[in-house]
Amino acid sequence: MKPLNRLPGFRDFYPDPIPTSEEGRMEERQHIFRVWRQVARRYGFREYDGPPLETLELYKAKSGDEIIHQLYHFSDKGGRDIALRPEMTPTLARMVASHQRNYKKPMKWFSIPQLFRYERQQKGRLREHFQLNADIVGESDHAADAELIAFLIDVLRALGLSSEDFVIRLSSRDAWQLFFDARCDDQGNAYEFFQIVDKLERETPEISTARFAKIGIDFEEVSALIKAAEPTPVLRKMLEQLEDRGLGDYVKIDYGVIRGLAYYTGVVFEAFDREGVFRAIAGGGRYDHLIKLISKDKVDLPALGFGMGDVVLGDMLRAKGLFPKATDGADIYFQILDEALRSSSLGTIQKLRDQGVSVEWPMTPSSPKKQFKSAHDLGARYAVSIADSDAFLLRDLQTRETSTITLDQLFTMF
């Protein structure tokens, strides 16, 4: 009988030490989550979450029927068409549309959902991943755009990356819309135009030239706009604000970024490693009409946000050696060398744990040698055992020093 394996494109996360380098490491995932939450709190973002299952209609309303083939979707026992969430923004828009009156504007929210897409696996792209989603709702001033990008920069800096490691490429859908409107009267070709621009870096110039020609656009004029990299007034204002924060070295104008999703309406951006080894680390922008669309015209609020997945980010941090080393084990391994002392040992173990001390212990009788080996294997800092009614024998497993201390002294060590 064949062993049961995990599904392709999904990951297991093991505690240290991980069995092989191919497996996910739980401490790496938790390290990313801790930094995401720490920086979000510094910027005043509040955490939210939603269900991993949503109606299929929610995603079709945002992205059209073409998204269906990318989703894990099915009919439930109630006959509802539902899907595992492929992204968080539609859920956010639904939640905001339902209860935005209960919150002061702007609403600065973040979430760390697990997302699912049924698509071809590639380097840096799996069928599931965790993602930091950060959004500002209810603020039309572009100071919010600069605030969001500063947040993104500080997340990456807090993970140990510098301006030599990554850059935020700023662009504008408005600039591209003006470019398109000046050259094409048929707005029906606008979606195709944006899709071609979005794929410029992945297609040959010959293919892009031919695709632009079909909708009456000159490839050379497109290339000239990108090469000039002249910021719009909005982008110039954002650059000034980021420079005022001392973050100017982390951003540049790059109209090669356009974000293929149709719901973006203004400033868009993506974060890339400077060496060009990895896929985009993060991406986002303004989507001022999405909440109105999801609410069926009942709520109209400007919004912007970004998503940062853990797969590419993890690959980059791992390559640069920026993840923490293997986690320490328990603070104490409490040895029970005399079975007559098991009851009183358990009482002391509980008192230590009540004080926030991490304690491991032998659940079944075993030899002193085996217990000592267990203490080392579990990565404990100290081995402790009862010496007499008022004292404990303390062994420092790093320095090999042994001393006799009281319970109060043991408490003050942690």
Buried (B, 14 or more C-beta within 10 A) or exposed (E): EEEEEEEEBBBEEBEBEBEEEEEBBBBBBEBBBEBBBEBBEEBEBEEBEBEEBBBBEBBBBBBEEEBBEBBBBEEEEEEEEBBBBBBBBBBBBBBBBEEBEEBEEBBBBBBBBEBBBBBEEEEBBBBBBBBBBBBBBBBBEBEBBBBBBBBBBBBBBBBEBEBEBBBBBBBBBBBBBEBBEEBBEEEEBBEBBBEBBBBBEEBEEEEBBEBBEEBEBEBEEBBEBBEEBEBBEBBEBBBEBBEEBEBBEBBEBBBBBBBBBBBBBBBBBBBBBEEEEBBBBBBBBBBBBBBBBBBEEEBEBBBBBBBBBBBBBBBBBEEEEBBEEEBEBBBBBBBBBEEEBEEEBEEBBEBBEEEEBBBBBBEEEBEEEEBBEBBEEEBBBBBBBBBEEEBBBBBEBEEEEEEEBEBEEBBEEE
